[in-house]
Amino acid sequence: MNIGSLLTSSAASHPKSPAIVHGSLTMNYEQFNARVNRLSNALRRLGARPGDNVAILMMNCPQMLEAMFAVFKAGCGAVPINFRLHPSEFAFIIDNSEASVLIMTEEFAQPIRQVRADLPRVRHVITTGSAAVDGQNYDDLIAGEDEQFADVEVAPDDVAWLFYTSGTTGVPKGMTDRFYSDIFPNFGDNEVVLHAAPLSHGSGLYGVPNIGGAAAHVFPESTSFDPAWVLETIESQHVTNLFAAPAMIKRLVDCPSIDHTDVSSLKAFVWGGAPMMVEDLQQAMTRFPNLVQIYGLGETPMTITSLSQRDHVLDGNATQTKRLASAGIRRTDVEVEIVDGDDNVLPVGETGEVVTRSDVMTQGYWRDSEATAQTLRNGWLHTGDLGYFDSDGYLFLMDRSKDMIISGGENIYPREIEEVLARHPAVREVAVIGVPDDQWGEAIKAVVSLVAGQDATEDELIAFCRSNIASYKKPKSVDFVDEIPKNNYGKIMKRSLREPYWQNHERSI
């Protein structure tokens, strides 16, 4: 199945239903599909063939969704690029992906001109607006093409999406996600999805099933995340679903306008991409209905486990409250196990590495056989996440394997300590890392951002931990910062927090 056929089908069954809402622009599915078809024809005329990769460097805008589906329909692989990266990172991804065409918004004309000489494989650059690079204007190109296009037949193993990792653990790696028909279940008729998160990441993947369900897609007019605008748009556009990272949800909860905003239209507020502290999740549940958690790496996009709406219970019993700290249960047709260092399956309750296999996981890392061999073993994808299953089948994630702290021979999981510190009233955000220690190998350090107007001391926070968890798990030191560093998708950059302390040392993990 060609993913682009989802749009073809929705345009046939719901031609007059709204597809795009962007400021004063409204476009129905018939119009949207026609523009996508024209771009697909343009790509074919420019020499893009099935199996080629097409890079997409765009702000969150309707043209990015057009470009993605035009690439799908043409049987090519889409390479969406995080627009917040440095020009040198743009160049690396475009060149490494072997993209033959680059489609971009005009904001990136100058950065791409700077690196154009480093992109010998790119035959054509298509640019929106007036700042065209290589003379190919997006709208002029579309205007001159036929609006009829026969979706290219593809095989299940053909590359559909080449997604580059966020770089939280090192050099970005391109993952090949496949054309596949098992999509996130449709919600129903008259759905409205808000793309507040980057289309180059979760919101883009999440947009695919929403296209299949003929949902209206609402785009922000600003390139930055504006909590007040998001809340106002949920109310004014009667948004029924959206995807957001935990950091975004926290900003929405803290936004003053939430006190007088009607968000009751939300049928599914899907969150994922990073863990959320139980304390923060409970606060979000007081504000937003129908929260749903999805757990899945870029290598297994949104497909490993899910914590359903019915499991988001605010004032539940002890079991229900504990489940808020979980990543939910296995998704349909997805196998998940917990294994030890020798890949032996561990029993319920024992912590090990999360491994998974399914028809929707990556085929491997683009042009990186070594990384592929390390991650894909015996048909199983090794996530690098540590966790355990309880007796009811709920997955509890302890940490990334590289973030685990080994102190005095004890395995210590930062997430457990972070959950405790997050309950302190003065703590806004926290990250726990291991730092070198001559006696214990690693010592526990908490990096803390405080709530505005509140104070806390190092001794106070260490004592708070001592009162709530085993003494050997308490931090030995606390650093106070204004902001905890995050990548462009809202994940805490623990590697960057550790680096200053480990410059002259070797970590064992």
C-alpha positions in Angstrom: 0.0 0.0 0.0 1.2 3.5 -0.9 0.7 5.8 2.1 -0.2 8.6 -0.3 -3.3 6.5 -1.2 -4.8 7.6 2.1 -5.1 11.1 0.8 -6.4 9.9 -2.6 -9.2 7.9 -0.8 -10.1 10.8 1.6 -10.3 13.2 -1.4 -12.7 10.8 -3.2 -14.9 10.1 -0.2 -14.8 13.6 1.4 -14.0 16.1 -1.4 -15.6 19.1 0.3 -14.4 18.4 3.8 -11.9 20.9 5.2 -8.3 19.6 4.9 -6.2 22.6 5.7 -6.7 25.6 8.0 -3.9 28.1 8.2 -4.9 31.6 9.3 -7.3 32.9 6.7 -6.6 30.0 4.3 -9.0 27.1 4.2 -8.6 24.2 1.7 -10.9 21.2 1.2 -9.7 17.7 0.4 -10.4 17.9 -3.3 -8.2 21.1 -3.5 -5.5 19.7 -1.3 -5.2 16.4 -3.2 -5.0 18.3 -6.5 -2.1 20.4 -5.3 -0.3 17.3 -4.0 -0.9 15.5 -7.3 0.6 18.5 -9.2 3.7 18.4 -7.0 4.0 14.6 -7.5 3.9 15.3 -11.3 6.5 18.0 -10.9 8.8 15.6 -8.9 8.5 13.0 -11.7 9.2 15.6 -14.4 12.3 16.7 -12.5 13.6 13.2 -12.5 12.6 11.8 -9.1 12.0 8.1 -9.5 10.5 5.5 -7.1 13.2 4.7 -4.6 14.7 8.1 -4.6 14.8 10.2 -1.4 13.4 13.8 -1.2 14.5 16.1 1.6 11.9 18.4 3.1 13.1 21.5 5.1 10.1 23.5 6.1 8.5 25.2 9.0 5.2 23.7 10.2 3.0 24.8 7.3 0.5 23.3 4.8 3.2 23.0 2.1 5.1 20.6 4.3 2.1 18.2 4.5 1.7 18.7 0.7 5.3 17.8 0.1 5.2 14.7 2.3 2.2 13.2 0.6 3.5 14.2 -2.9 6.7 12.3 -2.1 4.7 9.3 -0.8 2.5 9.3 -3.9 5.6 9.4 -6.2 6.9 6.3 -4.4 9.9 8.2 -3.0 11.2 8.3 0.5 10.5 11.5 2.5 13.3 13.0 4.6 11.8 15.6 6.9 14.4 17.8 8.5 14.1 19.5 11.9 14.1 23.2 10.9 15.8 24.2 14.1 19.1 22.5 13.2 22.3 24.3 12.1 23.0 24.7 8.4 25.9 22.2 8.7 23.4 19.7 10.1 21.0 20.4 7.3 23.8 19.6 4.9 24.8 16.4 6.7 21.2 15.0 6.6 20.6 16.0 3.0 23.8 14.6 1.7 23.8 11.5 3.9 20.2 10.6 2.8 21.3 10.9 -0.8 18.3 13.1 -1.6 18.0 14.0 -5.2 15.5 16.8 -4.6 15.2 19.3 -1.7 11.9 21.1 -1.0 12.0 24.0 1.4 10.4 27.2 2.6 12.0 30.5 1.7 13.4 31.0 5.3 16.1 28.6 4.5 17.2 30.0 1.2 20.3 31.7 2.6 21.5 28.8 4.8 21.1 26.4 1.9 23.0 28.7 -0.4 25.9 28.6 2.1 26.1 24.8 1.9 24.9 24.2 -1.7 28.3 23.2 -2.8 28.3 20.4 -0.2 25.1 18.9 -1.8 26.3 17.4 -5.1 23.6 14.7 -5.2 20.8 17.3 -5.0 19.7 18.0 -8.6 16.9 20.4 -7.8 16.0 22.7 -5.0 12.3 23.7 -4.8 11.6 26.9 -2.7 8.5 28.6 -1.6 8.2 32.4 -1.9 10.4 34.7 -3.8 13.8 33.5 -2.5 14.2 30.6 -4.9 17.4 28.6 -4.9 18.3 27.0 -8.3 15.4 28.8 -9.9 12.7 26.4 -8.9 9.7 28.2 -7.3 7.2 25.9 -5.4 3.9 27.6 -6.5 5.0 28.2 -10.1 6.0 24.5 -10.3 2.7 23.4 -9.0 0.7 25.7 -11.3 2.2 24.2 -14.4 1.4 20.6 -13.7 -1.6 18.3 -14.2 -3.8 17.7 -11.1 -4.3 14.0 -12.0 -1.7 11.5 -10.7 -1.7 7.7 -10.4 -0.2 6.8 -7.1 2.9 4.7 -7.6 2.8 1.1 -6.6 5.2 0.3 -3.8 6.4 -2.8 -1.9 6.0 -3.1 1.9 9.8 -2.8 2.3 10.2 0.3 0.2 11.4 3.3 2.2 8.6 5.8 3.0 10.2 7.9 5.7 13.9 8.5 6.5 13.9 9.9 9.9 17.1 11.2 11.5 17.5 10.8 15.2 17.5 13.7 17.5 21.2 13.3 18.3 20.7 13.0 22.1 23.2 10.1 22.1 25.6 11.1 19.3 25.7 11.6 15.6 22.2 11.6 14.0 21.4 8.3 12.2 18.8 7.9 9.5 16.1 5.3 10.1 14.1 3.7 7.3 10.4 3.4 8.1 8.4 1.4 5.7 5.2 1.8 3.7 2.6 0.0 5.9 -1.1 0.0 6.1 -1.5 -0.6 9.8 -2.1 2.9 11.0 -3.3 4.6 14.2 -7.1 4.0 14.5 -9.3 6.7 13.1 -11.3 8.7 15.6 -14.4 9.2 13.6 -16.0 11.9 11.5 -15.4 15.7 11.6 -12.0 15.4 13.3 -9.8 18.5 13.7 -6.1 17.9 14.4 -3.8 20.7 15.5 -0.1 20.5 14.4 1.5 22.3 17.3 4.5 19.9 17.4 7.0 19.6 14.6 5.8 17.9 11.4 9.4 16.6 11.1 8.7 14.4 14.1 5.7 13.0 16.0 3.1 15.4 14.5 4.1 14.4 11.0 3.7 10.7 11.7 0.5 11.4 13.6 -0.8 13.3 10.6 -0.8 10.2 8.4 -3.8 8.5 10.0 -5.5 11.8 10.3 -5.3 12.2 6.6 -6.7 8.7 6.3 -9.6 9.8 8.4 -10.2 13.0 6.4 -9.5 15.2 9.4 -9.0 19.0 9.2 -5.4 20.0 9.8 -4.8 23.3 11.6 -1.4 24.9 11.3 0.1 27.7 13.6 1.0 30.9 11.9 4.0 31.3 14.2 7.2 29.1 14.0 7.5 29.0 17.8 5.3 27.2 20.3 2.8 29.7 21.7 0.8 28.1 24.5 -1.8 30.9 24.5 -2.4 30.5 20.8 -2.7 26.7 21.1 -5.3 27.0 23.8 -7.2 29.7 21.9 -7.1 27.5 18.8 -8.3 24.4 20.6 -11.4 26.4 21.6 -12.0 28.4 18.4 -11.4 25.5 15.9 -13.0 22.8 18.2 -9.8 20.8 17.9 -10.5 17.1 18.6 -7.0 15.7 18.7 -3.3 16.7 18.8 0.1 15.3 19.6 2.4 17.0 22.1 5.6 16.4 24.0 5.6 16.5 27.8 7.5 19.8 27.8 4.8 21.4 25.6 2.0 20.1 27.9 3.7 21.6 30.9 3.8 25.0 29.2 0.1 24.7 28.4 -0.8 23.8 32.0 1.3 26.8 33.3 -0.3 29.2 30.8 -2.5 31.8 32.5 -5.2 31.6 29.8 -5.9 28.0 30.5 -8.2 29.1 33.4 -10.7 30.6 30.9 -10.3 28.3 27.9 -12.8 25.6 26.8 -10.8 22.5 25.8 -13.7 20.1 26.0 -13.7 19.4 22.3 -10.5 17.3 22.7 -11.3 13.6 22.1 -7.7 12.5 22.2 -4.7 14.5 23.6 -1.9 12.2 22.6 1.5 12.7 24.3 4.8 11.0 24.0 8.4 11.5 22.8 9.7 11.7 26.3 8.7 10.6 29.8 6.4 12.7 31.9 6.7 12.9 35.7 3.6 11.6 37.4 3.2 14.9 39.3 3.2 16.8 36.0 0.8 14.2 34.4 -1.6 14.6 37.3 -1.6 18.3 36.9 -2.3 18.0 33.2 -5.2 15.6 33.9 -6.9 18.3 35.9 -6.8 20.5 32.8 -7.2 18.3 29.8 -9.6 15.5 29.0 -8.8 12.3 27.2 -5.0 12.1 27.5 -3.3 9.2 25.8 0.3 8.2 26.1 2.2 6.5 23.2 5.6 5.0 23.6 7.8 4.3 20.6 11.2 5.4 19.4 11.9 6.8 16.0 12.9 3.3 15.1 9.4 2.1 16.1 7.3 5.2 15.7 4.4 5.3 18.1 4.0 1.5 18.0 5.4 -0.2 21.1 3.0 0.4 24.0 0.1 2.8 24.8 -1.5 4.1 28.0 -5.1 4.5 27.1 -7.6 7.2 28.1 -9.2 4.9 30.6 -5.9 4.4 32.4 -5.4 8.1 32.9 -7.3 8.1 36.2 -6.7 11.2 38.4 -8.1 10.1 41.8 -7.8 6.3 41.4 -6.8 3.6 43.8 -3.1 2.7 44.4 -2.9 0.4 41.4 -4.4 3.0 39.0 -2.1 5.7 40.4 0.9 3.5 39.9 0.0 2.9 36.3 0.3 6.6 35.6 4.1 6.1 35.8 3.9 3.3 33.2 4.1 3.4 29.4 1.0 1.3 29.1 0.4 -2.1 27.5 1.6 -3.7 24.3 0.0 -2.4 21.2 -1.9 -4.7 18.8 0.3 -6.9 16.7 3.5 -5.7 18.4 5.7 -8.0 20.4 7.6 -6.6 23.4 9.9 -8.4 25.8 12.3 -7.6 28.6 15.7 -9.3 28.2 19.1 -9.5 30.0 22.5 -8.8 28.5 22.5 -12.3 26.8 19.0 -11.7 25.3 17.3 -14.1 27.7 13.7 -13.1 28.4 13.3 -12.0 32.0 10.3 -12.8 34.2 7.7 -10.3 35.3 9.0 -7.7 37.7 12.7 -7.9 36.6 14.4 -5.0 35.0 16.2 -5.4 31.7 16.3 -4.0 28.2 13.1 -3.4 26.2 13.1 -5.2 22.9 10.4 -5.3 20.3 9.5 -6.7 16.9 6.7 -5.9 14.5 6.0 -5.1 10.9 6.2 -1.3 11.5 9.7 -1.1 13.1 12.6 0.2 11.1 14.6 -1.9 8.7 17.7 -0.4 10.1 19.9 2.7 9.9 20.5 4.3 6.5 23.9 3.3 5.1 25.1 2.2 8.6 25.4 -1.5 8.8 27.3 -1.5 12.1 24.6 0.5 14.0 22.0 -1.7 12.3 23.7 -4.9 13.5 24.0 -3.5 17.1 20.3 -2.6 17.3 18.6 -5.3 15.2 19.5 -8.7 16.5 17.7 -12.0 15.8 14.7 -10.1 14.4 14.3 -8.0 17.6 14.9 -4.3 17.9 16.9 -3.4 21.0 15.6 -0.1 22.2 18.3 0.8 24.7 15.5 1.5 27.2 15.5 -0.3 30.6 12.2 -1.4 32.1 10.0 -4.2 33.4 6.5 -5.6 33.0 4.2 -5.9 36.0 1.9 -8.8 36.4 -0.9 -7.0 34.6 1.2 -6.4 31.4 2.0 -2.7 32.0 5.5 -1.6 31.0 7.4 0.6 33.4 10.4 2.4 31.9 13.3 3.0 34.3 15.7 4.8 32.0 17.8 4.8 28.9 20.6 2.2 29.4 23.2 4.9 28.8 21.6 7.1 31.5 21.7 4.3 34.2 24.1 5.2 37.0 26.3 2.5 38.5 27.4 3.6 41.9 29.2 1.2 44.3 28.1 -1.7 42.2 24.4 -0.7 42.5 22.3 0.0 39.4 20.5 3.2 39.9 17.8 4.5 37.6 17.6 8.3 37.4 13.9 8.3 36.6 13.1 6.9 40.1 14.9 9.8 41.7 13.5 12.4 39.3 10.0 11.3 40.1 10.7 12.0 43.8 12.3 15.4 43.3 9.4 16.4 41.0 7.1 16.1 44.0 8.9 18.9 45.8 6.8 22.1 45.6 9.8 24.2 44.6 11.0 22.0 41.8 9.9 22.9 38.3 12.1 20.5 36.3 14.8 18.0 37.2 17.3 15.7 35.5 19.5 13.2 37.4 22.9 12.2 36.0 25.9 10.2 37.1 29.2 12.0 37.6 32.7 10.6 38.2 33.5 9.6 41.8 36.8 8.1 42.9 35.3 6.0 45.6 32.0 4.8 44.1 32.7 5.0 40.3 29.7 7.3 39.8 28.0 9.7 42.1 24.4 10.9 41.7 23.9 14.5 40.7 20.5 16.3 40.4 20.2 19.2 38.0 17.2 21.3 39.1 15.2 24.2 37.7 13.1 25.9 40.4 9.6 27.3 40.2 9.6 31.0 39.8 9.5 32.8 43.1 10.4 29.7 45.2 13.6 28.6 46.8 15.2 25.4 47.9 18.7 24.4 49.0 20.9 21.5 48.1 20.6 20.1 51.6 16.8 20.4 51.5 16.4 18.5 48.3 18.8 15.8 49.3 16.9 15.4 52.6 13.7 15.3 50.7 15.0 12.3 48.7 16.3 10.6 51.8 12.8 10.7 53.2 11.2 9.1 50.2 13.7 6.6 48.7 16.5 4.4 49.8 19.5 6.4 51.1 21.9 5.1 48.5 19.7 6.6 45.7 19.7 10.1 47.0 21.8 12.7 45.1 25.2 13.5 46.4 25.0 17.0 45.0 22.5 19.4 43.3 23.1 21.9 40.6 20.6 24.7 40.1 20.0 26.1 36.6 17.5 28.4 35.0 16.6 26.0 32.3 17.4 22.3 31.8 18.8 21.9 28.2 16.5 20.1 25.8 16.8 19.2 22.2 14.4 20.6 19.5 11.8 17.9 20.3 11.7 18.6 24.0 13.8 15.8 25.3 16.3 16.5 28.1 19.9 16.4 26.8 21.5 14.3 29.5 24.5 13.7 27.4 25.3 17.5 27.4 24.7 17.7 31.1 27.2 14.8 31.7 29.9 16.0 29.3 31.6 18.6 31.4 32.1 16.1 34.2 33.4 13.2 32.0 35.9 15.0 29.7 38.9 13.2 31.3 37.1 10.0 32.3 35.7 6.9 30.7 32.1 5.8 31.4 31.5 2.1 31.6 28.1 2.4 30.0 
